[in-house]
């Protein structure tokens, strides 16, 4: 059984509303907390330092660049890494160290442990629609871990055994719906560019590293534009029971599964048209 230390990595930019909550939730579970900040203009850095975290300030290139830099600069005695978003926090009830030890006892070769992420949207905990206790790879061994170099929807890639754990992460953004909308407008642009980039790759298999990415790129994007968001919304809201969360379930399913995915399709077609016009000239 490894006696190595555990570190948490959190990427930040203007996260003063979230950072104390995130750090407080994991402080007693890990040995080190590393904040990788991109020149926050608010009190994020001061709060993080006050909470006892190590703060590293770097210019933003991409999410993958920030995370891979952080992983590569951890001390050699760091064995496990917990990746946490600034607007997330670790739910009470399960001890992180005990969780790791139990998995190692069962499978000494384990390289990653899936955490269960739940969503709070506009103050409402979503229990349906695929948003409750969704397995995500957030806890992994430092050695050999790398984040996919993608514009959006990045995932940690490890070569080894991944098991499902009981650690619960709560995704609860406090910045309001206006911020959520603007953020997803940026994500739509990035996802459209990523989609076109992958279409041009001669070997797409090199970028399909997990089940979720496989579904999106090999099945979802095979459907016609503007029809696929409608079908996806129906899947999330009806098949996965999003309607059981009442108005909050409808609100989230509409914004995340329909509006956002429509926006991605609009940006894809717009970029394709621009490329075609350039090629014609």
C-alpha positions as CSV (number, residue, x, y, z in Angstrom):
1,X,0.0,0.0,0.0
2,X,1.4,3.4,-1.0
3,X,2.2,5.9,1.8
4,X,2.5,8.7,-0.7
5,X,0.8,12.1,-0.2
6,X,-2.4,13.4,-1.7
7,X,-2.7,16.8,-3.5
8,X,-5.7,18.7,-4.8
9,X,-5.4,20.9,-7.9
10,X,-7.9,23.7,-8.5
11,X,-7.7,26.1,-11.5
12,X,-9.0,29.6,-10.9
13,X,-9.8,32.9,-12.4
14,X,-11.9,35.4,-10.4
15,X,-13.3,32.7,-8.1
16,X,-13.5,34.6,-4.8
17,X,-17.2,33.6,-4.4
18,X,-16.2,29.8,-4.6
19,X,-12.7,29.3,-3.5
20,X,-13.0,29.2,0.3
21,X,-15.9,26.7,0.1
22,X,-13.9,24.4,-2.2
23,X,-10.7,24.5,-0.1
24,X,-12.6,24.1,3.2
25,X,-14.3,20.9,1.9
26,X,-11.0,19.1,1.2
27,X,-8.5,20.7,3.6
28,X,-8.7,17.8,6.1
29,X,-8.5,15.1,3.4
30,X,-5.3,16.0,1.5
31,X,-1.7,17.0,2.2
32,X,-1.4,19.8,-0.2
33,X,-3.8,22.2,-2.1
34,X,-2.5,23.8,-5.2
35,X,-4.3,26.8,-6.8
36,X,-3.3,27.5,-10.4
37,X,-4.6,31.0,-11.0
38,X,-4.8,33.0,-14.2
39,X,-4.3,36.6,-12.9
40,X,-7.5,36.9,-11.0
41,X,-8.6,40.5,-10.5
42,X,-10.6,39.8,-7.4
43,X,-9.6,38.4,-4.0
44,X,-9.2,34.8,-5.1
45,X,-5.4,34.6,-4.5
46,X,-5.6,36.3,-1.1
47,X,-8.4,34.1,0.0
48,X,-6.6,30.9,-1.2
49,X,-3.4,31.9,0.6
50,X,-5.3,32.6,3.8
51,X,-6.9,29.2,3.6
52,X,-3.4,27.6,3.4
53,X,-3.2,26.7,-0.3
54,X,-0.1,27.0,-2.5
55,X,-0.9,29.5,-5.2
56,X,0.8,29.5,-8.6
57,X,0.0,32.2,-11.1
58,X,0.3,31.4,-14.8
59,X,-1.0,32.9,-18.1
60,X,-3.9,30.9,-19.6
61,X,-3.2,28.8,-22.7
62,X,-5.8,26.1,-22.2
63,X,-7.4,24.1,-19.4
64,X,-5.2,21.1,-20.4
65,X,-2.1,23.2,-20.3
66,X,-2.8,24.5,-16.8
67,X,-3.7,21.1,-15.4
68,X,-0.8,19.2,-17.0
69,X,1.6,21.9,-15.8
70,X,0.3,21.5,-12.3
71,X,0.5,17.7,-12.4
72,X,4.1,17.8,-13.7
73,X,5.2,20.3,-11.0
74,X,3.9,18.4,-8.0
75,X,6.5,17.0,-5.6
76,X,7.7,13.4,-6.2
77,X,6.1,12.3,-2.9
78,X,2.7,13.1,-4.2
79,X,1.1,9.8,-5.1
80,X,-2.6,10.7,-5.7
81,X,-4.3,13.8,-7.1
82,X,-7.8,15.1,-6.6
83,X,-8.9,17.5,-9.4
84,X,-11.5,19.9,-8.2
85,X,-13.2,22.8,-10.1
86,X,-13.5,26.0,-8.1
87,X,-17.3,25.9,-8.1
88,X,-17.3,22.3,-6.7
89,X,-16.8,21.0,-3.3
90,X,-16.4,17.6,-1.6
91,X,-19.5,16.4,0.1
92,X,-19.3,15.1,3.6
93,X,-19.7,11.4,4.5
94,X,-16.7,9.7,3.0
95,X,-13.1,10.0,4.0
96,X,-10.8,10.4,1.0
97,X,-7.8,8.6,2.5
98,X,-10.0,5.7,3.6
99,X,-11.5,5.6,0.2
100,X,-8.1,5.3,-1.5
101,X,-6.9,2.7,0.9
102,X,-10.0,0.5,0.4
103,X,-9.5,0.5,-3.4
104,X,-5.8,-0.3,-3.1
105,X,-6.5,-3.2,-0.8
106,X,-9.0,-4.6,-3.3
107,X,-6.9,-3.8,-6.4
108,X,-3.2,-2.7,-5.7
109,X,-2.8,-1.8,-9.4
110,X,-5.7,0.8,-9.4
111,X,-4.7,4.0,-11.1
112,X,-7.9,6.0,-10.9
113,X,-11.1,6.2,-8.9
114,X,-14.3,7.6,-10.3
115,X,-16.0,10.2,-8.1
116,X,-19.8,10.8,-8.1
117,X,-20.6,14.4,-9.2
118,X,-24.1,15.9,-8.5
119,X,-25.4,19.1,-9.8
120,X,-27.1,22.0,-8.0
121,X,-28.7,24.5,-10.5
122,X,-30.1,27.8,-9.3
123,X,-30.2,26.4,-5.7
124,X,-32.0,23.2,-6.6
125,X,-30.3,19.8,-6.3
126,X,-31.0,17.9,-9.6
127,X,-31.8,14.2,-8.8
128,X,-32.6,13.1,-12.4
129,X,-31.8,13.8,-16.0
130,X,-28.4,12.2,-15.7
131,X,-27.1,14.9,-13.4
132,X,-27.1,13.1,-10.0
133,X,-24.0,11.1,-8.9
134,X,-22.5,11.0,-12.4
135,X,-19.2,9.1,-12.4
136,X,-16.3,11.3,-13.3
137,X,-12.5,10.6,-13.1
138,X,-11.2,13.1,-10.6
139,X,-9.1,11.0,-8.3
140,X,-6.0,9.5,-9.9
141,X,-2.4,8.6,-9.4
142,X,0.0,11.4,-10.3
143,X,2.4,9.3,-12.4
144,X,1.3,8.8,-15.9
145,X,-1.8,11.0,-15.7
146,X,-2.3,13.5,-18.5
147,X,-5.2,15.8,-19.5
148,X,-6.4,15.6,-23.1
149,X,-5.2,18.6,-25.1
150,X,-8.7,19.8,-26.2
151,X,-10.3,23.1,-26.5
152,X,-13.2,22.1,-24.3
153,X,-14.6,19.0,-22.5
154,X,-11.2,17.9,-21.3
155,X,-10.7,14.6,-19.6
156,X,-7.9,13.0,-17.6
157,X,-6.3,10.0,-19.3
158,X,-4.5,7.3,-17.5
159,X,-3.2,3.9,-18.5
160,X,-4.4,1.5,-15.9
161,X,-7.3,0.2,-13.9
162,X,-10.1,2.6,-13.0
163,X,-12.6,1.7,-10.2
164,X,-15.8,3.4,-9.0
165,X,-15.7,5.0,-5.6
166,X,-18.1,6.7,-3.2
167,X,-16.6,10.2,-3.0
168,X,-19.3,12.8,-3.9
169,X,-18.5,16.1,-5.6
170,X,-21.2,18.8,-5.6
171,X,-21.2,21.2,-8.6
172,X,-22.8,24.4,-7.4
173,X,-22.1,27.6,-9.2
174,X,-22.9,30.7,-7.3
175,X,-22.2,33.3,-10.0
176,X,-25.8,33.4,-11.4
177,X,-27.5,32.6,-14.7
178,X,-26.0,35.5,-16.7
179,X,-22.5,34.2,-16.0
180,X,-23.6,30.7,-16.9
181,X,-25.0,31.9,-20.2
182,X,-21.9,33.8,-21.2
183,X,-19.7,30.9,-20.2
184,X,-21.6,28.5,-22.3
185,X,-21.4,30.9,-25.3
186,X,-17.6,30.6,-25.0
187,X,-17.9,26.9,-24.6
188,X,-20.0,26.6,-27.8
189,X,-17.4,28.4,-29.8
190,X,-14.7,26.2,-28.5
191,X,-16.6,23.0,-29.0
192,X,-17.5,24.0,-32.6
193,X,-13.8,24.6,-33.3
194,X,-12.8,21.3,-31.6
195,X,-15.4,19.4,-33.7
196,X,-14.0,20.8,-36.9
197,X,-10.5,20.1,-35.8
198,X,-11.3,16.5,-35.2
199,X,-13.0,16.1,-38.5
200,X,-9.8,17.0,-40.2
201,X,-7.8,14.5,-38.3
202,X,-6.8,11.4,-40.3
203,X,-6.9,9.2,-37.1
204,X,-9.8,10.3,-34.9
205,X,-9.3,7.3,-32.7
206,X,-6.3,9.0,-31.1
207,X,-8.6,11.6,-29.4
208,X,-11.4,9.2,-28.3
209,X,-10.2,8.2,-24.8
210,X,-13.3,7.6,-22.9
211,X,-16.9,6.4,-23.3
212,X,-18.5,9.9,-23.1
213,X,-16.3,11.3,-25.8
214,X,-17.0,8.2,-28.0
215,X,-20.8,8.7,-27.7
216,X,-20.5,12.4,-28.6
217,X,-18.2,12.1,-31.5
218,X,-19.2,8.8,-33.0
219,X,-23.0,8.8,-32.4
220,X,-24.3,12.3,-31.5
221,X,-22.5,14.1,-34.3
222,X,-23.7,11.5,-36.8
223,X,-27.2,12.9,-36.4
224,X,-28.4,15.9,-38.5
225,X,-27.6,19.4,-37.1
226,X,-30.5,21.0,-35.1
227,X,-32.3,17.6,-34.9
228,X,-29.7,16.2,-32.5
229,X,-30.2,18.9,-29.8
230,X,-34.0,18.1,-29.8
231,X,-33.3,14.4,-29.5
232,X,-30.7,15.0,-26.8
233,X,-33.1,17.2,-24.9
234,X,-35.8,14.5,-25.1
235,X,-33.4,11.9,-23.9
236,X,-32.3,14.0,-20.9
237,X,-35.7,15.4,-20.0
238,X,-37.9,12.4,-20.7
239,X,-35.9,9.2,-20.8
240,X,-33.5,10.1,-18.0
241,X,-36.4,11.7,-16.0
242,X,-35.3,15.3,-15.9
243,X,-39.0,16.2,-15.7
244,X,-39.1,14.7,-12.2
245,X,-37.1,17.7,-10.9
246,X,-39.9,20.0,-11.8
247,X,-39.3,23.5,-13.2
248,X,-35.6,23.3,-12.3
249,X,-35.2,20.1,-14.3
250,X,-36.9,21.7,-17.3
251,X,-34.9,24.9,-16.9
252,X,-31.6,23.0,-16.8
253,X,-32.4,20.5,-19.5
254,X,-33.6,23.3,-21.8
255,X,-30.4,25.4,-21.3
256,X,-27.8,22.7,-21.2
257,X,-29.2,20.0,-23.5
258,X,-31.2,22.1,-26.0
259,X,-30.1,25.8,-26.1
260,X,-26.4,25.1,-25.7
261,X,-26.3,22.3,-28.2
262,X,-28.3,24.4,-30.7
263,X,-25.7,27.1,-30.2
264,X,-22.9,24.6,-30.9
265,X,-24.6,23.6,-34.2
266,X,-25.0,27.2,-35.2
267,X,-21.3,27.9,-34.6
268,X,-20.3,24.8,-36.5
269,X,-22.2,25.8,-39.6
270,X,-21.0,29.3,-39.3
271,X,-17.3,28.2,-39.2
272,X,-17.9,25.8,-42.0
273,X,-19.3,28.5,-44.1
274,X,-16.4,30.9,-43.4
275,X,-13.9,28.2,-44.3
276,X,-15.8,27.4,-47.5
277,X,-15.8,31.1,-48.5
278,X,-12.0,31.3,-47.9
279,X,-11.4,28.2,-50.0
280,X,-13.6,29.5,-52.8
281,X,-11.5,32.7,-53.0
